[in-house]
Amino acid sequence: MPVLTLPGLAAQSGLARSMGTVVGFAVDRWLGEPPDAVHPLIAVGNGLIALEKLTYRADRRAGMAHVVIAGGSAFALGATLDRAIGPLVSSTLTAAVCSGGSMLLQAGSEVGEALEANDIDTARALLPSLVGRDPSNLDASEIARAVIESVAENTVDAVTATLFWGAIGGSPLMLMHRVVNTLDAMVGHRNERYQEFGWASARMDDLLNWVPARLTAAAIAVVAPTPTAEVWSIVRRDGADHPSPNGGQVEAAMAGALGITLGGANDYGGVVEVRGSLGDGPPAAPADIGKAITLASRASLAFAGGCAAVALGLAGLRHRV
């Protein structure tokens, strides 16, 4: 009977985490989001609001303390779950909770359906579930652009980064990423209150999404009907013309894959942010929303397949040890 050495134990644990992450992703695609009343991430958000009341000061050191406490607590919770229920079950449950692909694609589809029915008022009312920009004066093309950009960027935030960090480190890293990403959404704003306090959360979120964003852009290029080389050339040309070091990568990939132009001026409650032009071709149209959702779904599946391949590789390593 072979003796399981330290590398073998690491491979066994890595296999469980990788496979659990992929299973959790599948559970999210199958069942969707839990009800708000019992959704763990709702409780996380409430906890972060309470923490902010204790840590807030308008300076970067306070913001750094805020993200370290929150992210460190999430990592510790994940490690506790691993020990309590094992890495396979822990990673499965964590990935199912942290993945938000079903909700993202459903929200995008609802806006697209409203636009296809020429119900622009309903589309404007639904848009805030996806983006923070002011929808009141947006026409059908600008709403379509907002949806496509959100689907692209949030595929990283809500799906592929969870898969990436789950394959690498299971529940501890998945939970840390989800909490940091939530902090970025809550405090990573360039306004008077959060300009300094939210800086650390925004930079940490950029760091954690840097590799997943580029891998997601590559996945979009691979699954797109447009030749992969053409999509990737647009990513290389336009990906940096965006305020986000990561959002520009996946949005440029989506623009190239769809043969449209994204980017432009966005109004965030009176603060106008002008982004560079991403891609070649006509502006986004309502019909492009469904195509973007299909691409995001296929890219996510390809990413999950990559994680499964990692798990199989780890299984092979285990048998060789």
C-alpha positions as CSV (number, residue, x, y, z in Angstrom):
1,M,0.0,0.0,0.0
2,P,1.6,3.3,-1.1
3,V,2.4,5.9,1.5
4,L,0.7,9.2,0.9
5,T,3.5,11.8,1.2
6,L,3.2,15.6,1.7
7,P,3.0,16.3,-2.0
8,G,0.3,13.6,-2.3
9,L,-1.7,15.1,0.5
10,A,-1.5,18.5,-1.2
11,A,-2.6,17.0,-4.5
12,Q,-5.5,15.3,-2.8
13,S,-6.6,18.5,-1.1
14,G,-6.1,20.5,-4.4
15,L,-8.2,17.9,-6.3
16,A,-11.1,18.2,-3.8
17,R,-11.0,22.0,-3.9
18,S,-10.9,22.2,-7.7
19,M,-13.7,19.6,-8.2
20,G,-15.8,21.2,-5.4
21,T,-15.4,24.6,-7.1
22,V,-16.6,23.3,-10.5
23,V,-19.5,21.5,-8.8
24,G,-20.5,24.6,-7.0
25,F,-20.4,26.6,-10.2
26,A,-22.8,24.0,-11.7
27,V,-25.1,24.3,-8.7
28,D,-25.4,28.0,-9.3
29,R,-26.1,27.5,-13.0
30,W,-28.8,24.9,-12.1
31,L,-30.5,26.5,-9.0
32,G,-29.6,30.2,-9.2
33,E,-29.4,32.5,-6.2
34,P,-30.9,31.6,-2.8
35,P,-33.7,33.8,-1.5
36,D,-32.5,37.1,0.0
37,A,-33.9,36.1,3.4
38,V,-31.3,33.3,3.7
39,H,-28.6,34.5,1.3
40,P,-25.2,34.4,3.0
41,L,-23.9,37.3,1.0
42,I,-26.7,39.5,2.2
43,A,-25.4,38.8,5.7
44,V,-21.9,39.5,4.6
45,G,-23.0,42.9,3.2
46,N,-24.7,43.8,6.5
47,G,-21.6,42.8,8.4
48,L,-19.4,45.0,6.1
49,I,-21.7,48.0,6.8
50,A,-21.4,47.4,10.5
51,L,-17.6,47.1,10.2
52,E,-17.4,50.4,8.3
53,K,-19.1,52.2,11.2
54,L,-16.1,51.1,13.3
55,T,-13.2,51.6,10.9
56,Y,-14.2,54.6,8.8
57,R,-12.0,57.6,8.6
58,A,-11.3,59.7,5.5
59,D,-7.7,58.3,5.0
60,R,-6.0,55.4,3.3
61,R,-4.7,53.8,6.5
62,A,-8.2,53.3,7.8
63,G,-9.3,51.9,4.5
64,M,-6.3,49.5,4.5
65,A,-7.3,48.3,8.0
66,H,-10.9,47.9,6.8
67,V,-10.0,45.6,3.9
68,V,-7.4,43.6,5.9
69,I,-9.9,42.9,8.7
70,A,-12.7,42.0,6.2
71,G,-10.6,40.0,3.8
72,G,-8.7,38.3,6.6
73,S,-11.9,37.3,8.4
74,A,-13.3,35.8,5.2
75,F,-10.1,33.8,4.6
76,A,-10.2,32.5,8.2
77,L,-13.9,31.5,7.8
78,G,-13.0,29.6,4.6
79,A,-10.2,27.8,6.4
80,T,-12.5,26.9,9.3
81,L,-15.0,25.5,6.8
82,D,-12.3,23.4,5.2
83,R,-11.4,21.9,8.5
84,A,-15.0,21.4,9.7
85,I,-16.6,19.8,6.6
86,G,-13.6,19.0,4.3
87,P,-12.3,20.8,1.3
88,L,-14.7,19.1,-1.2
89,V,-17.9,20.0,0.5
90,S,-16.6,23.4,1.6
91,S,-15.5,24.4,-1.9
92,T,-18.8,23.2,-3.4
93,L,-20.9,25.2,-1.0
94,T,-18.7,28.3,-1.2
95,A,-18.6,28.3,-5.0
96,A,-22.4,27.9,-5.2
97,V,-22.8,30.9,-2.9
98,C,-20.1,33.1,-4.4
99,S,-20.9,32.5,-8.0
100,G,-23.5,34.9,-9.4
101,G,-23.5,33.9,-13.0
102,S,-27.2,32.9,-13.1
103,M,-28.4,36.1,-11.6
104,L,-26.1,38.2,-13.9
105,L,-27.3,36.5,-17.1
106,Q,-30.9,36.6,-16.0
107,A,-30.8,40.3,-15.2
108,G,-29.2,41.1,-18.5
109,S,-31.8,39.0,-20.3
110,E,-34.6,40.8,-18.7
111,V,-33.3,44.2,-19.9
112,G,-32.8,42.8,-23.3
113,E,-36.3,41.4,-23.5
114,A,-37.7,44.8,-22.5
115,L,-35.7,46.5,-25.2
116,E,-36.8,44.0,-27.8
117,A,-40.4,44.8,-26.9
118,N,-39.7,48.5,-27.3
119,D,-40.4,49.0,-23.6
120,I,-37.6,51.5,-22.8
121,D,-39.2,52.6,-19.5
122,T,-39.0,49.1,-18.1
123,A,-35.5,48.6,-19.5
124,R,-34.4,51.8,-17.7
125,A,-36.1,50.7,-14.5
126,L,-34.3,47.3,-14.6
127,L,-30.8,48.7,-15.5
128,P,-29.8,49.7,-12.0
129,S,-29.6,46.0,-11.1
130,L,-26.6,45.8,-13.4
131,V,-24.9,49.2,-13.5
132,G,-24.5,52.3,-11.4
133,R,-24.9,54.8,-14.2
134,D,-27.9,57.0,-14.4
135,P,-30.4,55.4,-16.9
136,S,-32.9,58.2,-17.1
137,N,-31.7,59.7,-20.3
138,L,-30.2,56.6,-22.0
139,D,-31.6,55.5,-25.3
140,A,-31.9,51.8,-26.5
141,S,-28.4,51.7,-27.8
142,E,-26.8,53.2,-24.6
143,I,-28.8,50.8,-22.5
144,A,-27.6,47.9,-24.6
145,R,-24.1,49.1,-24.2
146,A,-24.5,49.3,-20.5
147,V,-25.8,45.8,-20.3
148,I,-23.1,44.3,-22.5
149,E,-20.3,46.1,-20.6
150,S,-21.8,44.9,-17.2
151,V,-22.1,41.3,-18.4
152,A,-18.5,41.3,-19.6
153,E,-17.0,42.9,-16.5
154,N,-19.2,41.1,-14.0
155,T,-18.5,37.7,-15.6
156,V,-15.1,38.1,-14.0
157,D,-16.4,39.4,-10.7
158,A,-19.2,36.9,-10.2
159,V,-18.0,33.8,-12.1
160,T,-14.5,33.3,-13.4
161,A,-12.6,34.9,-10.5
162,T,-14.5,32.6,-8.2
163,L,-13.5,29.6,-10.3
164,F,-9.9,30.8,-10.5
165,W,-9.4,31.3,-6.8
166,G,-11.4,28.2,-5.9
167,A,-9.2,26.1,-8.1
168,I,-6.1,27.6,-6.5
169,G,-7.1,27.7,-2.9
170,G,-10.6,26.6,-2.3
171,S,-13.0,28.3,0.2
172,P,-10.5,30.6,1.9
173,L,-9.5,32.4,-1.4
174,M,-13.0,32.3,-2.8
175,L,-14.4,34.0,0.2
176,M,-11.6,36.5,0.5
177,H,-12.1,37.5,-3.2
178,R,-15.9,37.8,-2.8
179,V,-15.6,40.0,0.3
180,V,-13.0,42.2,-1.3
181,N,-15.0,42.5,-4.5
182,T,-18.1,43.4,-2.4
183,L,-16.0,46.0,-0.6
184,D,-15.0,47.5,-3.9
185,A,-18.7,47.8,-4.9
186,M,-19.5,49.4,-1.5
187,V,-16.6,51.8,-0.9
188,G,-14.4,51.8,-4.0
189,H,-15.9,55.1,-5.3
190,R,-14.2,58.3,-6.3
191,N,-16.4,60.6,-4.2
192,E,-15.8,62.8,-1.2
193,R,-16.5,60.0,1.4
194,Y,-14.6,57.2,-0.2
195,Q,-11.8,58.8,-2.3
196,E,-9.3,57.9,0.4
197,F,-11.0,55.2,2.5
198,G,-12.0,53.1,-0.5
199,W,-8.6,53.3,-2.2
200,A,-7.2,50.1,-0.6
201,S,-10.4,48.0,-1.4
202,A,-10.3,49.1,-5.0
203,R,-6.7,48.3,-5.4
204,M,-7.0,44.9,-3.8
205,D,-9.9,44.1,-6.0
206,D,-7.9,45.1,-9.0
207,L,-5.1,42.8,-7.9
208,L,-7.3,39.8,-7.2
209,N,-9.0,40.2,-10.6
210,W,-5.9,40.9,-12.7
211,V,-5.2,37.3,-13.8
212,P,-8.9,36.1,-14.0
213,A,-9.8,39.1,-16.2
214,R,-7.1,38.3,-18.7
215,L,-7.9,34.7,-18.7
216,T,-11.6,35.5,-19.2
217,A,-10.7,37.8,-22.2
218,A,-8.8,34.9,-23.7
219,A,-11.8,32.6,-23.1
220,I,-14.1,35.0,-24.8
221,A,-11.7,35.2,-27.8
222,V,-11.6,31.4,-28.0
223,V,-15.4,30.8,-27.9
224,A,-16.3,33.8,-30.1
225,P,-17.5,33.3,-33.7
226,T,-15.1,36.0,-34.7
227,P,-11.5,34.7,-35.3
228,T,-9.6,34.5,-32.1
229,A,-6.7,36.5,-33.4
230,E,-8.9,39.4,-34.4
231,V,-10.6,39.5,-31.0
232,W,-7.2,39.4,-29.2
233,S,-5.8,42.2,-31.4
234,I,-8.6,44.4,-30.2
235,V,-7.9,43.4,-26.6
236,R,-4.3,44.3,-27.0
237,R,-5.1,47.6,-28.8
238,D,-8.0,48.9,-26.6
239,G,-7.9,47.0,-23.3
240,A,-5.9,49.7,-21.6
241,D,-8.3,52.5,-22.7
242,H,-10.5,52.1,-19.7
243,P,-10.5,53.3,-16.1
244,S,-10.3,49.8,-14.8
245,P,-7.2,47.8,-15.5
246,N,-9.3,44.6,-15.7
247,G,-12.7,45.8,-17.0
248,G,-11.2,47.1,-20.2
249,Q,-9.7,43.7,-21.0
250,V,-13.0,41.8,-20.9
251,E,-15.0,44.6,-22.4
252,A,-12.6,45.0,-25.3
253,A,-12.8,41.2,-25.8
254,M,-16.6,41.3,-25.9
255,A,-16.6,44.3,-28.3
256,G,-14.2,42.4,-30.6
257,A,-16.2,39.2,-30.4
258,L,-19.5,41.0,-31.2
259,G,-18.0,43.3,-33.9
260,I,-19.3,46.4,-32.1
261,T,-18.0,49.4,-30.3
262,L,-18.3,49.8,-26.6
263,G,-17.1,52.6,-24.3
264,G,-18.1,56.3,-24.1
265,A,-19.4,58.7,-21.5
266,N,-21.2,57.4,-18.4
267,D,-23.1,59.5,-15.9
268,Y,-22.8,58.2,-12.4
269,G,-25.2,60.4,-10.4
270,G,-23.9,63.6,-12.0
271,V,-20.2,62.5,-12.2
272,V,-19.5,61.9,-15.9
273,E,-16.7,59.4,-16.7
274,V,-15.5,59.3,-20.3
275,R,-14.1,56.0,-21.3
276,G,-12.1,55.2,-24.4
277,S,-13.6,53.5,-27.5
278,L,-13.3,49.7,-27.4
279,G,-13.6,47.7,-30.6
280,D,-14.6,48.5,-34.2
281,G,-18.0,48.5,-35.8
282,P,-21.4,50.0,-35.0
283,P,-22.7,51.0,-31.5
284,A,-24.3,48.3,-29.4
285,A,-27.9,47.4,-30.3
286,P,-30.6,45.6,-28.3
287,A,-30.1,42.4,-30.4
288,D,-26.4,42.3,-29.2
289,I,-27.4,41.7,-25.6
290,G,-28.4,38.1,-26.2
291,K,-25.2,37.5,-28.2
292,A,-23.2,38.9,-25.3
293,I,-25.0,36.7,-22.8
294,T,-24.3,33.6,-24.9
295,L,-20.6,34.5,-25.2
296,A,-20.3,35.1,-21.4
297,S,-22.0,31.8,-20.7
298,R,-19.7,29.9,-23.1
299,A,-16.6,31.6,-21.7
300,S,-17.7,30.7,-18.2
301,L,-18.2,27.1,-19.2
302,A,-14.8,27.1,-20.9
303,F,-13.2,28.5,-17.7
304,A,-15.0,25.8,-15.6
305,G,-13.6,23.2,-18.0
306,G,-10.1,24.6,-17.4
307,C,-10.6,24.2,-13.7
308,A,-11.8,20.6,-14.2
309,A,-8.7,20.0,-16.2
310,V,-6.6,21.3,-13.3
311,A,-8.4,18.9,-11.0
312,L,-7.7,16.0,-13.3
313,G,-4.0,17.0,-13.5
314,L,-3.9,17.0,-9.7
315,A,-5.5,13.6,-9.7
316,G,-2.7,12.4,-11.9
317,L,-0.1,13.9,-9.6
318,R,-1.7,12.1,-6.7
319,H,-1.5,8.7,-8.4
320,R,2.1,9.3,-9.3
321,V,3.1,10.1,-5.7
